[in-house]
Amino acid sequence: AEEKRCLEETERLIKEFPKPVAAVVVEPVQSEGGDNHASPAFFQGLRDITARNNVLFIVDEVQTGVGATGKFWAHDHWDLQTPPDMVTFSKKAQTAGYYYGNDSLRPNKPYRQFNTWMGDPARALLFRAIIDEVERLNLVENTAKVGDYLFGKLEGLAKKYPGQFENLRGKGMGTFIAFDNPQRDQFLAKAKKFGINIGGSGANAVRLRPMLIFEKQHADILLAALEKIVSA
């Protein structure tokens, strides 16, 4: 019901805004706001709204891209009928950039978008090497598998320690997992005493952002530490 309300509000804003809306930019997971998730149906609806209102659909995959959610791009989870018009990326790509899903956006002359901050061949070569390693070591598949294992174990901890792992989310999204803790800042500080450097976002969220080489053995170390944090 909330997703339906949000979609209706989005279309209302597009239609009633005093100037033509150029684009809708959305994260597959609202990261800094507390790692909030939406369903594939929500993003399908958002894509439909942008298409029928002649608005570009831009997906910000700076945090979610390059395998973090168990697929190379998080929007691959959505089963869109038409791709995003543009996708941005950074973080695991070790460079910042974007690619077009809409050919009409491509500049019709060379160097139309070339300036001080763009067109870095060395970074492009680095990203190509990263992609080769991700494919060679099956790191996207590894992230999906380890994420499923980790989420299942976190469900067990949530049952064992009520109130400590609230609103567990990110099932089926690789290791892009988060939960809420009522004393989040103290939780994060205590984690360092047990050798775990873990981050937060939003008001109460504890979020996971492991590397693609994070394996089951590392998940077990993390899980043991998390139990010590809440039981100590």
Steps between C-alpha positions, in 0.01 A plus 500: 500500500786740580670427169173567316462831684858599417454421131183706485672789678796480258274527197305783660821695561617445143171622355449794736856631524514852349789410268544189283668222699819381327568180693424280797815377677462206737724264698409129489544509877463838672843477658582807709137528611527174695535221241132493409378250241210499255354218292569435130137596437570847638787560260302354210226751584754781520637404159148503355431845646817650353437343160145631461595848625809532278733521799843338511542210744848511658612227739774590749705182546797666671454281809302207358684440173770250400372193681414635845142368492570159350448627144744717307249787504232522769239601241543153348280384790206701363425324169434830324332492159721789387839584656582818694594793278823544692686316777768659719774303675809540722626331821585142400572620144789707642390780271198724460290491187173416331369312201200550277209264461340751266693550176332836436702647789832428334682816381485530121851644475829392659621672817165668565529380862876508539644722771735502797295249702406254225660268250768331714640209292711365788191466720312330220781245469493444875126436497540259209759305704264497801217363285733228368587395856137509612409267211805274537437438871118493473481769766144606422378143547713473816342816642148368433579165667678647803225762537232232519700313763567815703138617487377162625740510794400858582137388509604253768673772701194723468286226657755430772550867593166682454541874453868485407460412130175678412355538150757269340499575127683414181385141448603381155717812452843345547690647791315833475339431839393732782315495829398755762636519852344732762847594628669505161792732580594303810466179295746630240746617765485165681551314171849647465596342835423163343702575186205588278500826304136540401303805391164661553259713304178683573388527861531137617632284215804274521599412145737253339730595212752215469732451206410259221762254631305469828442125550307271734799473735506879534123504557546257789758729659262794463206308641696386805605859565146632461378254762775613737403864447137450603569250779799673663 
